[in-house]
Amino acid sequence: MRTRVLAGMLGLITLAFAVTGTVVYLLQVRTMDARIDDSLKRSVQEFQVLAARSSESATASAPLTAEALLYTAMQQTLPAKHEGMLSMVNNDVRWTAPEIVQLRPENDPEFIAWAVNSAPDERVMLQTVPTAKATYRVVSIPLTLAQPQPPAHLFL
């Protein structure tokens, strides 16, 4: 009789720990995802301010180009070690994050294929991109300027 009660209690404790661990894990993942999304949204706002300032300073003799805007954005943004960044013009990687940044999405052929074929061209979009190397949480910022320009994107 004691053995059954003890076995039942151990089973109940094990189940309680498993449920508690699962709930805590899911809450931490949700919180981490929310923090990542907030950081990416702030980066988009910073880029929009940069774009507005750059377009105000553009002149007829030196019009704002997608390349100039992407170059400036890449120069003024330093991603954290666990973040990556790259810019593409005409479906080619043009600039990447500094070498001290460890995450290198430009070295992931599946990510580049997604960026070329599936990244939205019309609006800023936050999405998850799974590849064999990693699962990326990405914000894609397409650049649309008044004058004809090749397609350009900033990926954070």
N, C-alpha and C positions, 0 to 999 in steps of 0.2 A: 504494500500500500504506500509506504513512504517513497519508494522508488518511482512510482507513477506520479505522485504529487511533485516530487523533485524534478522529474523529467518534464512535467507540464509547466512548472514554474520556469525552468530553463528555456523551454520552447517559447513561452510568453515573453520572457526578457529578450531573447534573441529577436523575436518578431518586433518588439517595441524599438530596439536599437536599429533594426533595419529600416523601419518606417521613419524614425526620427532622422537617421542619416540621409535617407532619400529626400525628405522634405528640406532639410538644411542645404543639401547639395543643389536642389532645384531653385531655392531662394537665392543662393549665392550666384548661380548662373544668371538668373534673371537680373539681379543687381549689377553684375558685371556687364551684361549686355546693355543695360540702361546707361551705365557710365560710358561705355564705348560709343553708343549712339549720341549721347550728349557732347562728347568730345568731337565727334565728327561733325555734328551740327554747328558747333562753335567754329570749327575750321571753315565750314562753308560760309558762315557770316563774315569771318575775317577775309576770306577771298572776295566776297561781294564788296566789302569796303575797299579793298585794294583795287578791284576792277573799276569801281566808281571813281576813286581818286585818279587812277591811270587814264580813264576816259576824259576826265575834266582837264588833265594836263596835256592831252593829245592836241596836236595842231594840224592844220592842213598840210604843212610841209613834213610833219612827222606823225602820220596817223597811227592810231593804236592797232597793233596786229596781235593775233592770237599768240604767236611765238614770243613777242615781247612781254605780253601779260603772263604767259606761262613761265617764262624765264624769271621774271620778277617774283612771282609766287614761289617758285622753287628756291630762290635765293633767300627769301624772307621767312621761310617755314623750316623749322627743324623738328622733324618727327621724333617722338620718343623711341627708345631702343626696340620696343615691341611693335612699333608702327612702321609703315612703309609709305612711299609716295613716288609717283611717277607721272610724267606728262607725255602725251602722245599728240603728234601732229600728222595728219594724213595717214593714220593707222600705223605709224612707226614710233617707237619709243624715242623721245627726243631728249628728255632730261630725267634723272633719277635722284633719289635722296643721297645725301653725303655718305661717304664710305663708313662713317662711325655707326650708321643705322644698320642694325642686324637684319631686319626683315627686308628681303629683296624680291618683291613680286615680279620684277623684270626678269628674274631667273627662272620663273615658273611658266613654262610654255602654255599650260592650260589657262592660266590667268590671262596671259597676253591674248590667247585665242578668244577668251570671253570678252576682253576689252575691245578687240577689233570687231567681233561679230555680234555681241549681245548687249554691250553697254548702251544705255539710252542716249539718243541724240537730241532729244527735245527738252528734257528737264533734269534737274538735279535729282538723283535717286540714291537712296541708302538701301543696300541689299547685301545678302550673304552669298559668297561665291565659293563653293566647295571645289577643291582640286585634289589630286593625289598627294601633293606636298603639304597642303594646309587648307584650312577653312578661313577665308578672309571675310571680314566685315568691311565693306567698301562703300564710300560715297563717290559717285561719278559726277563730275561737274563738266557738262558740255559747254563749250564756248561758242556763242553765236554773236558775231559782230556784224555791223551794218554792211560793210563792204564784203565782196566775195572773198572767202577764205577757205582753205582746206579744212576738213573736219579736225577739231582739236578737243582734247579732254584733259582734265586733271583728275587723277585718282588718288584718294587718300585712304 
